[in-house]
């Protein structure tokens, strides 16, 4: 992961938002994981908890997950995009959704 993130940042100037089921403290305590941190703009940590669904922030699945801004490239306000979704209708009428919405997926 560190090599991929380094390439994305240094060669292509890309920003990165990384999701992990681990806490930031757990990432920092692991030599292998810690080496990725210099190339991450935003780390969203903690396991997804289906009993605590997120309804406001675009990039967080459940309210127990934390945002860690490791650079000044983004602010929390950048992640408020309610209702941002893409609906794809494929062959045979199969409906698939990406993004975040209050609509249930898959739709029937």
Backbone torsions as a table, in degrees:
resi	resn	phi	psi	omega
1	UNK	NA	-43.4	-179.1
2	UNK	-58.7	-42.9	-179.9
3	UNK	-64.1	-41.2	178.6
4	UNK	-64.9	-46.4	179.7
5	UNK	-64.7	-39.0	178.2
6	UNK	-62.9	-45.1	178.1
7	UNK	-61.8	-44.9	-179.7
8	UNK	-60.8	-43.0	-177.2
9	UNK	-73.8	-54.2	-170.6
10	UNK	-79.1	-36.4	-177.0
11	UNK	-88.9	-36.4	-173.0
12	UNK	-114.0	-4.8	178.4
13	UNK	66.2	23.6	-177.8
14	UNK	-82.0	150.7	173.2
15	UNK	-93.1	162.1	-178.1
16	UNK	-137.1	137.4	170.5
17	UNK	-121.8	121.1	-174.8
18	UNK	-116.8	133.4	175.0
19	UNK	-101.3	138.0	174.5
20	UNK	-143.7	144.0	174.9
21	UNK	-77.9	-6.2	178.5
22	UNK	-91.4	159.1	173.9
23	UNK	-80.0	161.9	177.0
24	UNK	-58.4	-39.0	179.4
25	UNK	-62.2	-40.4	177.8
26	UNK	-66.2	-39.5	178.1
27	UNK	-63.6	-45.2	-179.8
28	UNK	-64.9	-27.6	-177.9
29	UNK	-83.2	-8.5	179.3
30	UNK	-103.0	122.2	-179.4
31	UNK	-57.0	-43.8	-178.0
32	UNK	-65.2	-44.4	-178.8
33	UNK	-73.2	-40.8	-177.9
34	UNK	-56.5	-32.1	-177.8
35	UNK	-67.0	-14.8	178.0
36	UNK	-83.3	-25.2	-171.7
37	UNK	-55.5	-37.9	-179.5
38	UNK	-63.7	-14.2	-175.9
39	UNK	-111.0	13.4	-179.1
40	UNK	-111.5	130.1	176.2
41	UNK	-83.3	-46.6	179.6
42	UNK	-133.8	128.9	175.3
43	UNK	-110.9	125.4	175.3
44	UNK	-107.0	114.0	-170.8
45	UNK	-112.7	165.7	177.0
46	UNK	97.9	150.6	-179.2
47	UNK	-72.6	150.6	174.2
48	UNK	-68.1	133.6	179.8
49	UNK	-123.7	105.0	-175.1
50	UNK	-64.3	-16.2	177.8
51	UNK	-82.2	-6.0	-179.1
52	UNK	-128.8	60.3	-174.9
53	UNK	-64.4	143.1	176.6
54	UNK	-89.1	132.9	-178.7
55	UNK	-118.8	-3.4	-174.1
56	UNK	-118.5	-47.5	-174.0
57	UNK	-85.8	130.2	-177.4
58	UNK	-57.8	-43.0	-166.1
59	UNK	-100.5	16.0	-178.1
60	UNK	-128.0	132.6	-178.4
61	UNK	-82.1	-35.3	-179.6
62	UNK	-142.7	154.7	-171.5
63	UNK	-69.5	-12.4	176.7
64	UNK	-78.7	-12.9	-179.0
65	UNK	-79.8	141.2	-176.8
66	UNK	-107.6	150.1	173.8
67	UNK	-98.0	132.7	176.2
68	UNK	-128.5	110.9	-178.7
69	UNK	-88.8	104.7	-174.5
70	UNK	-90.1	-12.4	171.4
71	UNK	-134.2	175.9	178.0
72	UNK	-95.2	17.8	-177.3
73	UNK	-69.6	-30.6	-178.9
74	UNK	-129.3	160.2	172.9
75	UNK	-127.1	163.9	179.9
76	UNK	-56.8	-35.6	-179.8
77	UNK	-58.8	-26.5	179.6
78	UNK	-67.3	-14.8	-176.0
79	UNK	-103.8	6.3	175.0
80	UNK	-94.3	96.7	178.3
81	UNK	-139.7	66.9	-175.6
82	UNK	-62.8	140.6	175.8
83	UNK	77.8	11.3	-179.7
84	UNK	-80.9	110.1	-176.7
85	UNK	-151.6	159.2	175.9
86	UNK	-125.9	131.2	178.6
87	UNK	-114.0	124.8	-178.8
88	UNK	-112.8	130.5	176.2
89	UNK	-111.6	114.3	-174.8
90	UNK	-98.2	-174.0	178.4
91	UNK	-54.9	140.2	179.6
92	UNK	76.0	9.5	177.8
93	UNK	79.1	15.3	178.7
94	UNK	-69.9	124.6	-178.4
95	UNK	-102.4	131.8	179.9
96	UNK	-134.9	141.7	-179.7
97	UNK	-121.6	146.0	172.3
98	UNK	-129.3	160.5	-179.2
99	UNK	93.5	-155.4	-176.1
100	UNK	-130.4	129.8	-177.3
101	UNK	-152.9	164.6	174.0
102	UNK	-88.6	-4.7	176.8
103	UNK	-77.9	142.7	177.1
104	UNK	-74.7	142.6	175.4
105	UNK	-123.0	139.1	-2.1
106	UNK	-77.4	149.6	177.5
107	UNK	-84.6	152.2	179.5
108	UNK	-116.6	NA	NA
